[in-house]
Amino acid sequence: MVLEVHTRKHIEERVRAGVLEQGTVELLTEMGLGDRLKREGLVHHGVEFRFRGQGHRIDFQDLVGRSITIYAQQEVVKDLVAARLAAGGQMVFEAQDASVHDVTSASPRIRYRKDGDERELICDFIAGCDGFHGVCRPAIPEKCLTTYDRTYPFAWLGILAQAPPSSKELIYANHELGFALLSMRSPEISRLYIQCDPDEDIANWPDARIWEQMHLRFTTRDGKWKLTEGPVIQKNIAEMRSFVADPMQYGRLFLAGDAAHIVPPTGAKGLNLAATDARVLARGLAEYYAMQNTGILERYSEICLRRCWKVQHFSWWMTSMLHRIPGESAFDRQRQLAELDYVTGSRAASTALAEHYTGLPFTI
């Protein structure tokens, strides 16, 4: 049983992440959800880092023989919902006031309200996939939970623009004025971000100001590269933070995705890390129901957190390398540029980046 607080329309239209690791693509394909993904997804074999007004391409295919796919999260959600319903699976949309109970017992319960009626589910296990602000993580006693948190002193101002992407691959730009990212959602829709202060008011950023900053931060020394503008159809400001909850399980409650961990979006890892959590939990549940084997379920936190901390490090590293840090010294700035020069100029360093960006191997 899947309980969803929002409507189906809301979750299928909410714009979120859009970069899938190769392992996530392979997982969706194994599940029989690869047809539309392969038709509509944009396969990228590399990424560009731009600094000092010059672009430097990291060739994933050459370095690690892998790739990434641009396929918006809401499209993944559409495919998952359709497959779930087609298989006769139960989904309850607009499930309000959910709460979890008796999670250390053999029969944990979920209470919720639907259409004004109070309802209760008696469960074997509960998967808390309800995000950072959900009800599942708070159900774990504070004395049993350790949390690690870091808030970054900057944010991302993101826009969706009705404009063809100005590049065939993502561009990460480190500029004196701050970080910028050129991404896309389709051949017709661009997704772009610029670094801003975390307390910025979106009202102070009219479209003209945003485009002006985009042009400045993506500029190249030779002046040949051009940014394509178009109508802005969405804009928002997102905070940057890192968060980990340890353990990710308590009794028969298992946390997955943002309920257990948050990563800054610089490394494009949030959706992919959540997919890995789900993959581990699914494997553990399959073993339990097939053979009454609880080995993977007992090690769920250990398995997931081992990968999570590697991903946290990568996301922190990408974030600290590409953003202008408030209060940084001239020494800090030159060190940062030297790091970018090394990462893009050393095959060994580029390979490490490519391995992380396209996705670490899945292991249990």
N, C-alpha and C positions, 0 to 999 in steps of 0.2 A: 504494500500500500504506500503510495506517495502522497504526502500532504503538502500542498502549496498554498501559501498565504495569498498570492496574487491571482489574477485571472490568467487564463491561457493566453489571451491577447497581449497582456502586459509582458509576460516573460518571453514571448516570441518576438516582441518588438523592441525590447530594451537593449540599447546599444552598449556593448561592453567590449571585451578583448577581441582580438582577431588573429593572433598568431598561434598556429598549432605546430608543436614539435613533430618530428617524423614519427616518433613512438605513439603519439596521440592519434595521428592519422592512421597508423597501422592498427591501433586498437579499434577505432571506429569502423575500419574496413573489416576486421575480423568479426565484428558484431553485425555485419550486413548493412552498415550505414555508409558505405563508401561511394555509392553511385553518384548522388548529387554533389558530394564533396569533390569527387574527381572531375565532374563536369564544370563546376562553378568555382572551385578553389583556385587560387593563384599560387603556383609553386615557385618559390624563390630559392635559388642556389647560392645566394650570397647576400651580403649587407654592406653598406658603405658607412665609413666613419669620416666625417668632414671636420677638419680643424686647420687653423691658420689659412683658411680660404682654399683648401685643397682637399679633394676626395681621395679616400684610400679604401679599396674594396677587399673584403674578406671573402674568399671563395670557399664556401662550405663544401661543395662537391669535390673540389680538388684536394682539400685538406682532410676531410673525414668521410667523403662519399655519402653525405646525407643532405637533407634539405628541410625547409620549413614550408608551411602552406598558410596563406592568408584566407581565412574562412571565418566570418564573424560568429561570435559566441551565440547570438540569437538564432543563427542558422543551425548551429549544433543543437541548440535546445529544440528547435522545430523538429529536427530529425529524430531526436530522442523521444519527444512526446508522441510523435506519429507512430514510431515503432512500438512504444509501450502500449498505446491504445490498440494498435492493430493486432498485438499479441494477446489482447484481452486483459492486460494489466490494469489495475485500479489506480486512478489518480483523482484526488479530491482537490479541486481548485477553490480558492477563497475560503480556506480552512482558517478560522479566526481563533484567537486566544488559546493557542496550543500550549500545552505544558506536559512535562514528562515526570513520571513517578515510578518509584520502586525499581530503579535501574540496577540495583545490586541483587535483585531477586531473579528467580527463574522465569518470571513473567512480568517484565516491565510494562508500563502502561503509558499511553498517550491520551490525554483529554483535549478535546477541541470543540469548537462550535461551528455548525454549518446550517445556514438558512434558519438561524434562531434556535436550533436544537442543540442541546449538549450531547456530545458523543464520546465514546471511549473505545480505544483499541487495546486489546491484550496482545502483547508481542512476544516473540522469541528474542529479538534483538532490535535495537533502535539505532539508526544511522543519523547522526546529527549533521545534516548538510544544509543548515539553516543560516549560514553566514555569520559574520563577526558580531552582529547585534541580535542573534537568535537566542532561543531559550535553552538550548542543549548544553552549551559550555557552562553557563551559570548553575546547571543542575549538579555539577561536580563540586563537592565541598572545597572551599578555598584551601583548607589545610592539605588537601590531596593534590593540589594543582600548582605548578610553577609556571609563571608567564614571563616572557622576555619581550620587551617592547622598545622600539626606537622610532621617534618621530623626526623627520627631516625638516630642516629650516627653509624649505621651499615647496612649491606645489606645481602642478601642471594645469595650464589652461588649454583645453582641448576643443577642437572644432571638427564637425563634419561638414564638408563642402561639396556641393554639386559641381565637381570639377574633375577631369581626368587626372590621375596621379602624374606628377611631374618627373617621376622616376619609376623604373621597372622594379626596383627593389627598395627596401627601407633605407633611409638616410638618418644617421644619428649625428647631429652637429653640436660641436663644442665651440661656442663663440664668446667673445668678451661680454656681450650683452646677456648671455645665458644660454642654456641648452635649448635645442629644438629637435623635433622628430617629425619626419615625413613618413607616413604610413598610408594605407588605403584599405577600403572595404570591398571595392569592385573596380572594374575598368572605368566606371563613371563617377565613383565617390571616393574622395580623398579624406583621410583622417590625419590631422596635424596637431602638434602640441608645441607649446613653448613654456619654458620655465618662468614662474612668477612667484611673488611673495604669497605665503600661505593665507594671509588675511586679506588678500585682494578682493575687491567687490567687482563682480562680473559686469556690473553696470558701467564701470569705468573703462571697459574694453569694447568699444564699438568695433564693428567689422573692419573699418579702415585702419584702426590702430593695430589690430591683430595682423592684418596682411602686411602692414609696414614692417612690423617686427619679424615676421616670417621672411620677408625679402632680405632684411639685413642679416639675419642669423644663418641663412642658407647661402649667402653670397659666396662666389668663388673669385679668386684673384684674376682669372682671365676674363671674367664677366660673361662667359658663354652660356652658363647654365641659367635657365629661366624657370621661375615658379608660376604655375598655372593657377589663376584665381577663379573663383566661382561663388555663387550664392551660398552663404553660411546657413545650414539648415538645423544646426544644433551647436550649442557651446556650453561648457561647464568647467568648473575648477575642481580638481581632485587633490586631496592631501597625499603626501608621500610618507609611508610608514612601513616598518617591519614589525612583525608580531609572531610569536610562537607560543603555543600552549603545550605543556608537557605534564602528564601523559595525554595522549589523544584517545584514551579509552578509560572507562570507569564502569566496572560491572559489565552489563550488557549494552552499554551506551558507547558508541564509537563516533568520534568527531571526524569530519572530512571537509576538505576545502577551507573556505574562509572562516569557518567556525573554529578551526584549529590553527591557522596560520595566514598571515598577510605578507605579501612581498611588494616592494615598490615596482611599478609597471615597467621600469627601464629594461629589464631582461625578458619581458613577455612570458612570465612563468606562472601566474596565478591560476589560470584555467588548466594548464598542463599539470601542475602539481596536484590540483584537485582530482583530475582524471586518474592520476597514479594512485592517490588514496583510494578511490573507488575501485580501481583494479585490484589492489591488495585486499580490500575488504570483500569484494566479490569472490576472489580466490579462496579466502578463508571460510566464507559462508558455504561455498560449494563443497569444500572438504568436510565441513561439519555435517551437512545434510546427507552427503554421500557415504561417509565413513565414521561419523561421530568424532572426527579428528579435530581437536581444537588448537593444534600447534600454531597455525598461522594467526588465528584470532588472538591467541595469547601474546604473540609477538608483534601485533599490529602496530603499536606505538613505536617499538624499536625499529621496525622495517621502514615505516613512513618518516620518522624523524631523522633517520640517518640520511635519507635523500633530501628531506626538507632543509636541513642545515647546510648541505652543499649548495642547494638552490638559493638559500638566504645569502650565503657568501657571494655567489655569482651576481645576484641582484644588487647587493650592497656595493660590490666592486664596480659594476657597470654604472651605478648611480653616482658614486663618488668620483669616478673617472671622467664623467661626461658633464656634470653640472658645475656651475660656478658656486662655490661655497661662500656664504656670507661671512665677511670678516677675514677671508683668506689673505695671506701675505703674498708678496711678489715671489718669494721662494716657493710657496705652495702652488702658485700658478705655473711656474716654470717646471716644477716637478710633475704636475698633472700633464702638461704638454709632452714632456719627455716620456711619460708612461704611454700616452697615445701613440707617440712615435715608435716606441718599442713594440707595442702590441700589433701595430699595422706593418712593422718592418721586419719582425722576426717570425719565421715560419713556425717555430715551436710555440711562441706566444699566441699567434693567430690560430694554431691548431687547438690549443686549450680553449680559446674563446669559442671556436666553431663547435667543439664537442659539447660544451655547455649549452650553447644557444640552440642547437638542433635537438638537444635532449640527451641526458645521460642514459645509458642502457638500463632497462627495467630488470631488477633483481629482487628476489625474495630470500 
